[in-house]
Amino acid sequence: MDRYWNTFVEGYTGYANYLYHEVTHLSWNNYFYWLIAVSLFFFVLEVVIPWRKKQPVFRKDFWLDGFYMFFNFFLFSLIIYSAASNVVVNLFNDGIGWVTGGFNLQANNPLNSFPMWAVLLTGFLVRDFVQWWIHRLLHRSDTLWAFHKVHHSVEEMGFAAHLRYHWMENIVYRTLEYIPLALLGIGLYDFFIIHLFTLAWGHYNHSNISVSGYVTGGILGALLGVIVANGLLDITVFDSLGLLAKTGVVTGFIVVSSLLLGRVMKYLFNSPEMHIWHHSYELPESRHFGANFGLTLAIWDYLFGTAYIPHDGQDIRLGFPGIEEFPHGFSGQATHGFNDDQKS
């Protein structure tokens, strides 16, 4: 028990030191400033090329969503989640070892022999697929839907709505996704590139912009080009190239990705035009439990028949029946879902 208590205490001190270092030290792997940079990028796009032109730049609940971004990305982990999850992870790993007679997840990680690009691709696909199923569960369970309503209480969509969600969703997602990811060995990697990519794409899905698939295809190509040209996927063929040559590599990736994926990007990846329908106030009875559950990828919705884009949803009403009585402040939303009369 002492070991678990020490793990709990160290979870607080360790995360507090980590967060302090994030805030006070600017670096490439700094989530704190990447969150700010990505948010500012989409804020500027919403000002310059808004999809819903009549929607105010500082839309309804803009500042509340801004607080949610930092609360769910950092503060909740500082308050309790990091310390508690460290204990649970240790209990789980110890349980696996006890049941299997000493099985070591790290030593027996099936991805150990994979090149880094394959590890990243596998991690991204598996994690997104698992999260798609969890998202569906949030809509099918009355108990979980009561918490998920916080995310659906958005009435004017913008990039920051991406991270407006009940703190219980942190627990539900991380708990349910940990076991399959850990057993595959995926949970043992710190996927900075994946986290950054999914953060940016989640902001994009919720943002008040609409761009061509050729643009998003080019952006995806740019990201891949930067990663490959700088040897971040253990692909060393470009290591000896100078800056000008690497720029050419990135440009080539942009052109090829845009041309090859431009027409299919909105079938492969989620988009504002698709995700707006997930937040629709009114859905047909056949979509009673929701639609368009993809977090980053759209392919799961098309494969499993949950895709729904009946027409341009630019100005549809957002929310859910009863949103008029739903709490509008953080404290009311943070405590919502724990009473039986709220689970409907």
Phi and psi in degrees as GROMACS dihedral restraints (atoms count N, CA, C in turn):
[ dihedral_restraints ]
;  ai    aj    ak    al  type     phi  dphi    fc
    3     4     5     6     1   -60.3    20    10
    4     5     6     7     1   -37.4    20    10
    6     7     8     9     1   -64.7    20    10
    7     8     9    10     1   -40.7    20    10
    9    10    11    12     1   -69.8    20    10
   10    11    12    13     1   -37.1    20    10
   12    13    14    15     1   -64.0    20    10
   13    14    15    16     1   -43.5    20    10
   15    16    17    18     1   -63.1    20    10
   16    17    18    19     1   -37.4    20    10
   18    19    20    21     1   -63.1    20    10
   19    20    21    22     1   -40.4    20    10
   21    22    23    24     1   -63.0    20    10
   22    23    24    25     1   -48.0    20    10
   24    25    26    27     1   -64.8    20    10
   25    26    27    28     1   -44.2    20    10
   27    28    29    30     1   -64.8    20    10
   28    29    30    31     1   -26.8    20    10
   30    31    32    33     1   -62.3    20    10
   31    32    33    34     1   -38.8    20    10
   33    34    35    36     1   -67.5    20    10
   34    35    36    37     1   -54.5    20    10
   36    37    38    39     1   -64.6    20    10
   37    38    39    40     1   -40.0    20    10
   39    40    41    42     1   -64.2    20    10
   40    41    42    43     1   -45.3    20    10
   42    43    44    45     1   -71.1    20    10
   43    44    45    46     1   -36.3    20    10
   45    46    47    48     1   -61.7    20    10
   46    47    48    49     1   -42.5    20    10
   48    49    50    51     1   -66.4    20    10
   49    50    51    52     1   -39.5    20    10
   51    52    53    54     1   -62.0    20    10
   52    53    54    55     1   -47.5    20    10
   54    55    56    57     1   -65.1    20    10
   55    56    57    58     1   -40.1    20    10
   57    58    59    60     1   -61.2    20    10
   58    59    60    61     1   -42.9    20    10
   60    61    62    63     1   -65.2    20    10
   61    62    63    64     1   -38.9    20    10
   63    64    65    66     1   -60.1    20    10
   64    65    66    67     1   -43.6    20    10
   66    67    68    69     1   -72.5    20    10
   67    68    69    70     1   -33.5    20    10
   69    70    71    72     1   -99.6    20    10
   70    71    72    73     1    -5.8    20    10
   72    73    74    75     1  -131.8    20    10
   73    74    75    76     1   117.3    20    10
   75    76    77    78     1   -84.6    20    10
   76    77    78    79     1   124.6    20    10
   78    79    80    81     1  -151.1    20    10
   79    80    81    82     1   169.8    20    10
   81    82    83    84     1   -63.0    20    10
   82    83    84    85     1   -37.4    20    10
   84    85    86    87     1   -95.6    20    10
   85    86    87    88     1    31.5    20    10
   87    88    89    90     1   -95.3    20    10
   88    89    90    91     1   106.0    20    10
   90    91    92    93     1   -65.2    20    10
   91    92    93    94     1   -35.3    20    10
   93    94    95    96     1   -60.5    20    10
   94    95    96    97     1   -50.5    20    10
   96    97    98    99     1   -80.2    20    10
   97    98    99   100     1   -24.0    20    10
   99   100   101   102     1   -67.3    20    10
  100   101   102   103     1   -38.7    20    10
  102   103   104   105     1   -59.9    20    10
  103   104   105   106     1   -43.9    20    10
  105   106   107   108     1   -65.0    20    10
  106   107   108   109     1   -45.0    20    10
  108   109   110   111     1   -64.3    20    10
  109   110   111   112     1   -46.4    20    10
  111   112   113   114     1   -63.7    20    10
  112   113   114   115     1   -40.2    20    10
  114   115   116   117     1   -65.1    20    10
  115   116   117   118     1   -43.4    20    10
  117   118   119   120     1   -63.7    20    10
  118   119   120   121     1   -37.8    20    10
  120   121   122   123     1   -59.1    20    10
  121   122   123   124     1   -48.3    20    10
  123   124   125   126     1   -75.2    20    10
  124   125   126   127     1   -28.1    20    10
  126   127   128   129     1   -62.6    20    10
  127   128   129   130     1   -44.2    20    10
  129   130   131   132     1   -63.1    20    10
  130   131   132   133     1   -42.7    20    10
  132   133   134   135     1   -61.9    20    10
  133   134   135   136     1   -39.3    20    10
  135   136   137   138     1   -65.6    20    10
  136   137   138   139     1   -28.9    20    10
  138   139   140   141     1   -76.9    20    10
  139   140   141   142     1   -42.0    20    10
  141   142   143   144     1   -82.0    20    10
  142   143   144   145     1   -43.2    20    10
  144   145   146   147     1  -130.3    20    10
  145   146   147   148     1    62.0    20    10
  147   148   149   150     1   -67.4    20    10
  148   149   150   151     1   140.6    20    10
  150   151   152   153     1   -77.3    20    10
  151   152   153   154     1   -50.6    20    10
  153   154   155   156     1   -95.6    20    10
  154   155   156   157     1    95.5    20    10
  156   157   158   159     1   -68.8    20    10
  157   158   159   160     1   -22.5    20    10
  159   160   161   162     1   -86.5    20    10
  160   161   162   163     1    -8.2    20    10
  162   163   164   165     1   -77.0    20    10
  163   164   165   166     1   131.4    20    10
  165   166   167   168     1   -61.8    20    10
  166   167   168   169     1   148.8    20    10
  168   169   170   171     1   -58.9    20    10
  169   170   171   172     1   -48.3    20    10
  171   172   173   174     1   -93.9    20    10
  172   173   174   175     1    79.1    20    10
  174   175   176   177     1   -67.4    20    10
  175   176   177   178     1   176.7    20    10
  177   178   179   180     1   -58.1    20    10
  178   179   180   181     1   130.9    20    10
  180   181   182   183     1    67.2    20    10
  181   182   183   184     1    21.5    20    10
  183   184   185   186     1   -57.3    20    10
  184   185   186   187     1   -47.8    20    10
  186   187   188   189     1   -73.6    20    10
  187   188   189   190     1   -32.7    20    10
  189   190   191   192     1   -61.8    20    10
  190   191   192   193     1   -44.1    20    10
  192   193   194   195     1   -65.9    20    10
  193   194   195   196     1   -34.6    20    10
  195   196   197   198     1   -61.4    20    10
  196   197   198   199     1   -40.9    20    10
  198   199   200   201     1   -65.3    20    10
  199   200   201   202     1   -42.9    20    10
  201   202   203   204     1   -57.4    20    10
  202   203   204   205     1   -37.0    20    10
  204   205   206   207     1   -56.1    20    10
  205   206   207   208     1   -48.8    20    10
  207   208   209   210     1   -78.7    20    10
  208   209   210   211     1   -32.1    20    10
  210   211   212   213     1   -64.9    20    10
  211   212   213   214     1   -51.6    20    10
  213   214   215   216     1   -74.3    20    10
  214   215   216   217     1   -27.1    20    10
  216   217   218   219     1   -83.2    20    10
  217   218   219   220     1   -30.2    20    10
  219   220   221   222     1  -134.1    20    10
  220   221   222   223     1   -53.5    20    10
  222   223   224   225     1   -65.5    20    10
  223   224   225   226     1   -38.2    20    10
  225   226   227   228     1   -63.0    20    10
  226   227   228   229     1   -37.8    20    10
  228   229   230   231     1   -64.3    20    10
  229   230   231   232     1   -36.7    20    10
  231   232   233   234     1   -69.1    20    10
  232   233   234   235     1   -39.8    20    10
  234   235   236   237     1   -66.6    20    10
  235   236   237   238     1   -46.9    20    10
  237   238   239   240     1  -155.1    20    10
  238   239   240   241     1   -34.4    20    10
  240   241   242   243     1   -63.6    20    10
  241   242   243   244     1   -44.2    20    10
  243   244   245   246     1   -61.4    20    10
  244   245   246   247     1   -46.5    20    10
  246   247   248   249     1   -65.1    20    10
  247   248   249   250     1   -47.5    20    10
  249   250   251   252     1   -65.8    20    10
  250   251   252   253     1   -42.1    20    10
  252   253   254   255     1   -67.1    20    10
  253   254   255   256     1   -33.3    20    10
  255   256   257   258     1   -60.6    20    10
  256   257   258   259     1   -40.4    20    10
  258   259   260   261     1   -66.3    20    10
  259   260   261   262     1   -45.4    20    10
  261   262   263   264     1   -62.4    20    10
  262   263   264   265     1   -42.3    20    10
  264   265   266   267     1   -62.2    20    10
  265   266   267   268     1   -42.5    20    10
  267   268   269   270     1   -64.7    20    10
  268   269   270   271     1   -40.5    20    10
  270   271   272   273     1   -63.1    20    10
  271   272   273   274     1   -42.3    20    10
  273   274   275   276     1   -63.4    20    10
  274   275   276   277     1   -48.3    20    10
  276   277   278   279     1   -64.4    20    10
  277   278   279   280     1   -38.7    20    10
  279   280   281   282     1   -65.8    20    10
  280   281   282   283     1   -37.6    20    10
  282   283   284   285     1   -64.6    20    10
  283   284   285   286     1   -41.6    20    10
  285   286   287   288     1   -61.1    20    10
  286   287   288   289     1   -44.0    20    10
  288   289   290   291     1   -63.9    20    10
  289   290   291   292     1   -38.6    20    10
  291   292   293   294     1   -69.5    20    10
  292   293   294   295     1   -44.0    20    10
  294   295   296   297     1   -67.0    20    10
  295   296   297   298     1   -38.2    20    10
  297   298   299   300     1   -96.7    20    10
  298   299   300   301     1     1.3    20    10
  300   301   302   303     1    76.1    20    10
  301   302   303   304     1    36.5    20    10
  303   304   305   306     1   105.2    20    10
  304   305   306   307     1    19.6    20    10
  306   307   308   309     1   -63.8    20    10
  307   308   309   310     1   131.3    20    10
  309   310   311   312     1  -110.1    20    10
  310   311   312   313     1   113.0    20    10
  312   313   314   315     1   -60.9    20    10
  313   314   315   316     1   -40.1    20    10
  315   316   317   318     1   -65.9    20    10
  316   317   318   319     1   -47.6    20    10
  318   319   320   321     1   -69.2    20    10
  319   320   321   322     1   -29.8    20    10
  321   322   323   324     1  -104.4    20    10
  322   323   324   325     1    22.2    20    10
  324   325   326   327     1   -62.7    20    10
  325   326   327   328     1   118.4    20    10
  327   328   329   330     1   -65.0    20    10
  328   329   330   331     1   -15.1    20    10
  330   331   332   333     1   -90.6    20    10
  331   332   333   334     1    -1.1    20    10
  333   334   335   336     1   -57.6    20    10
  334   335   336   337     1   -33.1    20    10
  336   337   338   339     1   -91.1    20    10
  337   338   339   340     1    -1.4    20    10
  339   340   341   342     1   -82.4    20    10
  340   341   342   343     1   145.3    20    10
  342   343   344   345     1   -66.3    20    10
  343   344   345   346     1   157.9    20    10
  345   346   347   348     1   -60.7    20    10
  346   347   348   349     1   -36.4    20    10
  348   349   350   351     1   -62.5    20    10
  349   350   351   352     1   -36.9    20    10
  351   352   353   354     1   -72.1    20    10
  352   353   354   355     1   -36.1    20    10
  354   355   356   357     1   -62.8    20    10
  355   356   357   358     1   -46.1    20    10
  357   358   359   360     1   -64.5    20    10
  358   359   360   361     1   -44.4    20    10
  360   361   362   363     1   -64.4    20    10
  361   362   363   364     1   -44.9    20    10
  363   364   365   366     1   -62.1    20    10
  364   365   366   367     1   -45.3    20    10
  366   367   368   369     1   -60.8    20    10
  367   368   369   370     1   -42.5    20    10
  369   370   371   372     1   -65.1    20    10
  370   371   372   373     1   -48.3    20    10
  372   373   374   375     1   -65.9    20    10
  373   374   375   376     1   -46.6    20    10
  375   376   377   378     1   -66.0    20    10
  376   377   378   379     1   -45.0    20    10
  378   379   380   381     1   -63.0    20    10
  379   380   381   382     1   -43.1    20    10
  381   382   383   384     1   -66.7    20    10
  382   383   384   385     1   -37.7    20    10
  384   385   386   387     1   -67.0    20    10
  385   386   387   388     1   -44.4    20    10
  387   388   389   390     1   -62.3    20    10
  388   389   390   391     1   -42.8    20    10
  390   391   392   393     1   -67.4    20    10
  391   392   393   394     1   -31.1    20    10
  393   394   395   396     1   -61.2    20    10
  394   395   396   397     1   -44.1    20    10
  396   397   398   399     1   -67.2    20    10
  397   398   399   400     1   -39.6    20    10
  399   400   401   402     1   -63.1    20    10
  400   401   402   403     1   -41.4    20    10
  402   403   404   405     1   -61.3    20    10
  403   404   405   406     1   -40.9    20    10
  405   406   407   408     1   -61.9    20    10
  406   407   408   409     1   -39.4    20    10
  408   409   410   411     1   -63.1    20    10
  409   410   411   412     1   -37.0    20    10
  411   412   413   414     1   -60.0    20    10
  412   413   414   415     1   -28.0    20    10
  414   415   416   417     1   -90.3    20    10
  415   416   417   418     1   -22.4    20    10
  417   418   419   420     1   -89.9    20    10
  418   419   420   421     1   -28.9    20    10
  420   421   422   423     1   -91.9    20    10
  421   422   423   424     1   126.0    20    10
  423   424   425   426     1   -61.0    20    10
  424   425   426   427     1   -38.7    20    10
  426   427   428   429     1   -64.0    20    10
  427   428   429   430     1   -47.0    20    10
  429   430   431   432     1   -73.5    20    10
  430   431   432   433     1   -33.0    20    10
  432   433   434   435     1   -61.8    20    10
  433   434   435   436     1   -34.0    20    10
  435   436   437   438     1   -60.1    20    10
  436   437   438   439     1   -35.5    20    10
  438   439   440   441     1   -77.7    20    10
  439   440   441   442     1   -40.5    20    10
  441   442   443   444     1   -68.8    20    10
  442   443   444   445     1   -18.5    20    10
  444   445   446   447     1   -56.8    20    10
  445   446   447   448     1   -29.3    20    10
  447   448   449   450     1   -56.8    20    10
  448   449   450   451     1   -44.9    20    10
  450   451   452   453     1   -66.3    20    10
  451   452   453   454     1   -35.1    20    10
  453   454   455   456     1   -85.5    20    10
  454   455   456   457     1     2.8    20    10
  456   457   458   459     1   -81.0    20    10
  457   458   459   460     1    -0.2    20    10
  459   460   461   462     1   -65.1    20    10
  460   461   462   463     1   126.9    20    10
  462   463   464   465     1  -109.8    20    10
  463   464   465   466     1   -18.8    20    10
  465   466   467   468     1  -132.8    20    10
  466   467   468   469     1   119.1    20    10
  468   469   470   471     1   -82.5    20    10
  469   470   471   472     1   138.6    20    10
  471   472   473   474     1  -158.6    20    10
  472   473   474   475     1   168.6    20    10
  474   475   476   477     1   -53.3    20    10
  475   476   477   478     1   -38.9    20    10
  477   478   479   480     1   -70.7    20    10
  478   479   480   481     1   -17.0    20    10
  480   481   482   483     1   -63.3    20    10
  481   482   483   484     1   -19.6    20    10
  483   484   485   486     1   -50.7    20    10
  484   485   486   487     1   -42.5    20    10
  486   487   488   489     1  -106.8    20    10
  487   488   489   490     1    15.9    20    10
  489   490   491   492     1   -84.4    20    10
  490   491   492   493     1   102.4    20    10
  492   493   494   495     1  -155.2    20    10
  493   494   495   496     1   156.1    20    10
  495   496   497   498     1   -63.7    20    10
  496   497   498   499     1   143.0    20    10
  498   499   500   501     1   -62.2    20    10
  499   500   501   502     1   -22.8    20    10
  501   502   503   504     1   -65.0    20    10
  502   503   504   505     1   -24.8    20    10
  504   505   506   507     1   -65.9    20    10
  505   506   507   508     1   -33.5    20    10
  507   508   509   510     1   -55.5    20    10
  508   509   510   511     1   -45.5    20    10
  510   511   512   513     1   -68.7    20    10
  511   512   513   514     1   -45.4    20    10
  513   514   515   516     1   -62.9    20    10
  514   515   516   517     1   -51.1    20    10
  516   517   518   519     1   -61.1    20    10
  517   518   519   520     1   -51.8    20    10
  519   520   521   522     1   -66.5    20    10
  520   521   522   523     1   -35.0    20    10
  522   523   524   525     1   -69.7    20    10
  523   524   525   526     1   -49.3    20    10
  525   526   527   528     1   -72.7    20    10
  526   527   528   529     1   -29.0    20    10
  528   529   530   531     1   -86.2    20    10
  529   530   531   532     1   -18.5    20    10
  531   532   533   534     1   -65.0    20    10
  532   533   534   535     1   -45.9    20    10
  534   535   536   537     1   -61.2    20    10
  535   536   537   538     1   -54.1    20    10
  537   538   539   540     1   -63.8    20    10
  538   539   540   541     1   -36.9    20    10
  540   541   542   543     1   -69.1    20    10
  541   542   543   544     1   -39.2    20    10
  543   544   545   546     1   -68.2    20    10
  544   545   546   547     1   -42.3    20    10
  546   547   548   549     1   -64.9    20    10
  547   548   549   550     1   -29.5    20    10
  549   550   551   552     1   -83.7    20    10
  550   551   552   553     1    -9.9    20    10
  552   553   554   555     1    87.5    20    10
  553   554   555   556     1    -2.4    20    10
  555   556   557   558     1   -69.9    20    10
  556   557   558   559     1   -35.3    20    10
  558   559   560   561     1   -68.4    20    10
  559   560   561   562     1    -6.5    20    10
  561   562   563   564     1   -88.3    20    10
  562   563   564   565     1    -6.0    20    10
  564   565   566   567     1  -102.8    20    10
  565   566   567   568     1   147.2    20    10
  567   568   569   570     1   -94.5    20    10
  568   569   570   571     1    96.2    20    10
  570   571   572   573     1   -84.5    20    10
  571   572   573   574     1    73.5    20    10
  573   574   575   576     1   -59.8    20    10
  574   575   576   577     1   -44.3    20    10
  576   577   578   579     1   -63.0    20    10
  577   578   579   580     1   -43.2    20    10
  579   580   581   582     1   -65.0    20    10
  580   581   582   583     1   -45.5    20    10
  582   583   584   585     1   -60.7    20    10
  583   584   585   586     1   -42.6    20    10
  585   586   587   588     1   -67.2    20    10
  586   587   588   589     1   -41.4    20    10
  588   589   590   591     1   -64.7    20    10
  589   590   591   592     1   -46.5    20    10
  591   592   593   594     1   -68.9    20    10
  592   593   594   595     1   -32.1    20    10
  594   595   596   597     1   -61.0    20    10
  595   596   597   598     1   -49.6    20    10
  597   598   599   600     1   -64.6    20    10
  598   599   600   601     1   -41.3    20    10
  600   601   602   603     1   -70.9    20    10
  601   602   603   604     1   -33.9    20    10
  603   604   605   606     1   -65.0    20    10
  604   605   606   607     1   -40.8    20    10
  606   607   608   609     1   -60.0    20    10
  607   608   609   610     1   -43.4    20    10
  609   610   611   612     1   -62.0    20    10
  610   611   612   613     1   -45.2    20    10
  612   613   614   615     1   -57.6    20    10
  613   614   615   616     1   -33.9    20    10
  615   616   617   618     1   -96.8    20    10
  616   617   618   619     1    -4.3    20    10
  618   619   620   621     1   -77.8    20    10
  619   620   621   622     1   158.5    20    10
  621   622   623   624     1   -90.1    20    10
  622   623   624   625     1    59.1    20    10
  624   625   626   627     1  -140.1    20    10
  625   626   627   628     1   163.0    20    10
  627   628   629   630     1  -145.4    20    10
  628   629   630   631     1   117.7    20    10
  630   631   632   633     1  -128.8    20    10
  631   632   633   634     1   159.8    20    10
  633   634   635   636     1   -65.7    20    10
  634   635   636   637     1   151.7    20    10
  636   637   638   639     1   -62.3    20    10
  637   638   639   640     1   -25.7    20    10
  639   640   641   642     1   -67.8    20    10
  640   641   642   643     1   -32.4    20    10
  642   643   644   645     1   -70.1    20    10
  643   644   645   646     1   -50.3    20    10
  645   646   647   648     1   -65.4    20    10
  646   647   648   649     1   -33.8    20    10
  648   649   650   651     1   -63.2    20    10
  649   650   651   652     1   -40.4    20    10
  651   652   653   654     1   -66.2    20    10
  652   653   654   655     1   -38.7    20    10
  654   655   656   657     1   -64.6    20    10
  655   656   657   658     1   -42.5    20    10
  657   658   659   660     1   -60.7    20    10
  658   659   660   661     1   -41.4    20    10
  660   661   662   663     1   -63.5    20    10
  661   662   663   664     1   -38.6    20    10
  663   664   665   666     1   -62.6    20    10
  664   665   666   667     1   -43.4    20    10
  666   667   668   669     1   -61.8    20    10
  667   668   669   670     1   -47.3    20    10
  669   670   671   672     1   -63.3    20    10
  670   671   672   673     1   -38.9    20    10
  672   673   674   675     1   -63.9    20    10
  673   674   675   676     1   -43.4    20    10
  675   676   677   678     1   -62.9    20    10
  676   677   678   679     1   -43.7    20    10
  678   679   680   681     1   -63.0    20    10
  679   680   681   682     1   -48.0    20    10
  681   682   683   684     1   -68.9    20    10
  682   683   684   685     1   -44.5    20    10
  684   685   686   687     1   -63.9    20    10
  685   686   687   688     1   -25.3    20    10
  687   688   689   690     1  -101.3    20    10
  688   689   690   691     1    12.8    20    10
  690   691   692   693     1    67.1    20    10
  691   692   693   694     1    25.7    20    10
  693   694   695   696     1   -79.9    20    10
  694   695   696   697     1    -5.9    20    10
  696   697   698   699     1  -115.5    20    10
  697   698   699   700     1    25.4    20    10
  699   700   701   702     1    63.2    20    10
  700   701   702   703     1    21.4    20    10
  702   703   704   705     1   -99.9    20    10
  703   704   705   706     1   103.5    20    10
  705   706   707   708     1   -96.0    20    10
  706   707   708   709     1     1.3    20    10
  708   709   710   711     1   -62.6    20    10
  709   710   711   712     1   -24.0    20    10
  711   712   713   714     1   -98.7    20    10
  712   713   714   715     1     2.1    20    10
  714   715   716   717     1   -60.2    20    10
  715   716   717   718     1   -34.2    20    10
  717   718   719   720     1   -84.1    20    10
  718   719   720   721     1    -4.2    20    10
  720   721   722   723     1   -75.6    20    10
  721   722   723   724     1   149.0    20    10
  723   724   725   726     1   -81.9    20    10
  724   725   726   727     1   179.4    20    10
  726   727   728   729     1   -61.1    20    10
  727   728   729   730     1   -42.1    20    10
  729   730   731   732     1   -64.2    20    10
  730   731   732   733     1   -42.5    20    10
  732   733   734   735     1   -66.7    20    10
  733   734   735   736     1   -40.3    20    10
  735   736   737   738     1   -65.7    20    10
  736   737   738   739     1   -35.1    20    10
  738   739   740   741     1   -62.7    20    10
  739   740   741   742     1   -38.1    20    10
  741   742   743   744     1   -64.6    20    10
  742   743   744   745     1   -38.6    20    10
  744   745   746   747     1   -61.6    20    10
  745   746   747   748     1   -46.7    20    10
  747   748   749   750     1   -62.4    20    10
  748   749   750   751     1   -43.4    20    10
  750   751   752   753     1   -60.8    20    10
  751   752   753   754     1   -41.6    20    10
  753   754   755   756     1   -61.4    20    10
  754   755   756   757     1   -42.3    20    10
  756   757   758   759     1   -62.1    20    10
  757   758   759   760     1   -40.7    20    10
  759   760   761   762     1   -61.1    20    10
  760   761   762   763     1   -49.2    20    10
  762   763   764   765     1   -64.2    20    10
  763   764   765   766     1   -49.0    20    10
  765   766   767   768     1   -64.4    20    10
  766   767   768   769     1   -45.6    20    10
  768   769   770   771     1   -64.1    20    10
  769   770   771   772     1   -41.5    20    10
  771   772   773   774     1   -62.8    20    10
  772   773   774   775     1   -45.7    20    10
  774   775   776   777     1   -69.8    20    10
  775   776   777   778     1   -40.9    20    10
  777   778   779   780     1   -76.5    20    10
  778   779   780   781     1   -36.8    20    10
  780   781   782   783     1  -107.1    20    10
  781   782   783   784     1    -8.4    20    10
  783   784   785   786     1   -51.5    20    10
  784   785   786   787     1   -45.3    20    10
  786   787   788   789     1   -77.1    20    10
  787   788   789   790     1   -19.2    20    10
  789   790   791   792     1  -113.5    20    10
  790   791   792   793     1     1.1    20    10
  792   793   794   795     1   -56.5    20    10
  793   794   795   796     1   -39.7    20    10
  795   796   797   798     1   -80.2    20    10
  796   797   798   799     1    -1.2    20    10
  798   799   800   801     1  -100.1    20    10
  799   800   801   802     1   -22.8    20    10
  801   802   803   804     1   -89.0    20    10
  802   803   804   805     1   -42.2    20    10
  804   805   806   807     1  -120.2    20    10
  805   806   807   808     1   149.1    20    10
  807   808   809   810     1   -61.9    20    10
  808   809   810   811     1   158.7    20    10
  810   811   812   813     1  -152.1    20    10
  811   812   813   814     1   164.1    20    10
  813   814   815   816     1   -58.5    20    10
  814   815   816   817     1   -36.9    20    10
  816   817   818   819     1   -67.1    20    10
  817   818   819   820     1   -28.7    20    10
  819   820   821   822     1   -87.3    20    10
  820   821   822   823     1   -44.2    20    10
  822   823   824   825     1   -72.5    20    10
  823   824   825   826     1   -23.9    20    10
  825   826   827   828     1   -59.1    20    10
  826   827   828   829     1   -32.8    20    10
  828   829   830   831     1   -73.3    20    10
  829   830   831   832     1   -23.7    20    10
  831   832   833   834     1   -65.5    20    10
  832   833   834   835     1   -27.8    20    10
  834   835   836   837     1   -98.8    20    10
  835   836   837   838     1     8.9    20    10
  837   838   839   840     1   -62.8    20    10
  838   839   840   841     1   137.8    20    10
  840   841   842   843     1   -66.3    20    10
  841   842   843   844     1   -38.7    20    10
  843   844   845   846     1  -117.5    20    10
  844   845   846   847     1   126.5    20    10
  846   847   848   849     1  -131.3    20    10
  847   848   849   850     1   150.2    20    10
  849   850   851   852     1   -64.8    20    10
  850   851   852   853     1   160.5    20    10
  852   853   854   855     1   -57.3    20    10
  853   854   855   856     1   -32.1    20    10
  855   856   857   858     1   -66.1    20    10
  856   857   858   859     1   -16.5    20    10
  858   859   860   861     1  -114.7    20    10
  859   860   861   862     1    33.6    20    10
  861   862   863   864     1   -54.3    20    10
  862   863   864   865     1   -36.7    20    10
  864   865   866   867     1   -94.3    20    10
  865   866   867   868     1    14.1    20    10
  867   868   869   870     1   101.7    20    10
  868   869   870   871     1   179.3    20    10
  870   871   872   873     1  -155.2    20    10
  871   872   873   874     1   166.2    20    10
  873   874   875   876     1    53.3    20    10
  874   875   876   877     1    65.8    20    10
  876   877   878   879     1   -87.0    20    10
  877   878   879   880     1    -4.9    20    10
  879   880   881   882     1   -60.1    20    10
  880   881   882   883     1   137.0    20    10
  882   883   884   885     1   -85.8    20    10
  883   884   885   886     1   -51.4    20    10
  885   886   887   888     1  -117.5    20    10
  886   887   888   889     1   -51.5    20    10
  888   889   890   891     1   -87.3    20    10
  889   890   891   892     1   144.5    20    10
  891   892   893   894     1   -97.1    20    10
  892   893   894   895     1   -13.0    20    10
  894   895   896   897     1   -61.3    20    10
  895   896   897   898     1   -33.5    20    10
  897   898   899   900     1   -63.2    20    10
  898   899   900   901     1   -39.7    20    10
  900   901   902   903     1   -66.2    20    10
  901   902   903   904     1   -38.2    20    10
  903   904   905   906     1   -73.0    20    10
  904   905   906   907     1   -35.4    20    10
  906   907   908   909     1   -69.0    20    10
  907   908   909   910     1   -36.7    20    10
  909   910   911   912     1  -105.0    20    10
  910   911   912   913     1    11.1    20    10
  912   913   914   915     1    73.4    20    10
  913   914   915   916     1    24.4    20    10
  915   916   917   918     1  -106.7    20    10
  916   917   918   919     1     6.7    20    10
  918   919   920   921     1   -74.5    20    10
  919   920   921   922     1   140.1    20    10
  921   922   923   924     1  -153.2    20    10
  922   923   924   925     1   105.3    20    10
  924   925   926   927     1  -137.7    20    10
  925   926   927   928     1    79.1    20    10
  927   928   929   930     1   -67.1    20    10
  928   929   930   931     1   -31.2    20    10
  930   931   932   933     1  -167.3    20    10
  931   932   933   934     1  -178.7    20    10
  933   934   935   936     1   -60.0    20    10
  934   935   936   937     1   113.1    20    10
  936   937   938   939     1   -95.7    20    10
  937   938   939   940     1    28.5    20    10
  939   940   941   942     1   -52.5    20    10
  940   941   942   943     1   -43.1    20    10
  942   943   944   945     1  -120.3    20    10
  943   944   945   946     1    24.5    20    10
  945   946   947   948     1   -70.1    20    10
  946   947   948   949     1   156.8    20    10
  948   949   950   951     1   -75.0    20    10
  949   950   951   952     1   139.5    20    10
  951   952   953   954     1  -109.8    20    10
  952   953   954   955     1   156.8    20    10
  954   955   956   957     1   118.1    20    10
  955   956   957   958     1  -144.4    20    10
  957   958   959   960     1  -157.5    20    10
  958   959   960   961     1   156.3    20    10
  960   961   962   963     1   -57.3    20    10
  961   962   963   964     1   125.5    20    10
  963   964   965   966     1   101.5    20    10
  964   965   966   967     1     0.4    20    10
  966   967   968   969     1   -63.2    20    10
  967   968   969   970     1   -22.6    20    10
  969   970   971   972     1   -61.4    20    10
  970   971   972   973     1   -31.3    20    10
  972   973   974   975     1   -96.9    20    10
  973   974   975   976     1     0.5    20    10
  975   976   977   978     1   -73.4    20    10
  976   977   978   979     1   143.3    20    10
  978   979   980   981     1   -56.0    20    10
  979   980   981   982     1   140.1    20    10
  981   982   983   984     1  -102.9    20    10
  982   983   984   985     1   -11.9    20    10
  984   985   986   987     1  -106.1    20    10
  985   986   987   988     1   165.4    20    10
  987   988   989   990     1   -62.6    20    10
  988   989   990   991     1   -45.0    20    10
  990   991   992   993     1   -63.1    20    10
  991   992   993   994     1   -42.0    20    10
  993   994   995   996     1   -66.2    20    10
  994   995   996   997     1   -37.9    20    10
  996   997   998   999     1   -72.7    20    10
  997   998   999  1000     1   -36.3    20    10
  999  1000  1001  1002     1   -67.5    20    10
 1000  1001  1002  1003     1   -25.2    20    10
 1002  1003  1004  1005     1  -101.2    20    10
 1003  1004  1005  1006     1    -0.8    20    10
 1005  1006  1007  1008     1   -71.7    20    10
 1006  1007  1008  1009     1   142.6    20    10
 1008  1009  1010  1011     1   105.5    20    10
 1009  1010  1011  1012     1    -6.0    20    10
 1011  1012  1013  1014     1   -96.7    20    10
 1012  1013  1014  1015     1    -9.2    20    10
 1014  1015  1016  1017     1  -100.3    20    10
 1015  1016  1017  1018     1   143.9    20    10
 1017  1018  1019  1020     1   -59.2    20    10
 1018  1019  1020  1021     1   -34.6    20    10
 1020  1021  1022  1023     1   -74.2    20    10
 1021  1022  1023  1024     1    -6.0    20    10
 1023  1024  1025  1026     1   -95.5    20    10
 1024  1025  1026  1027     1    -7.1    20    10
 1026  1027  1028  1029     1   -95.5    20    10
 1027  1028  1029  1030     1    67.6    20    10
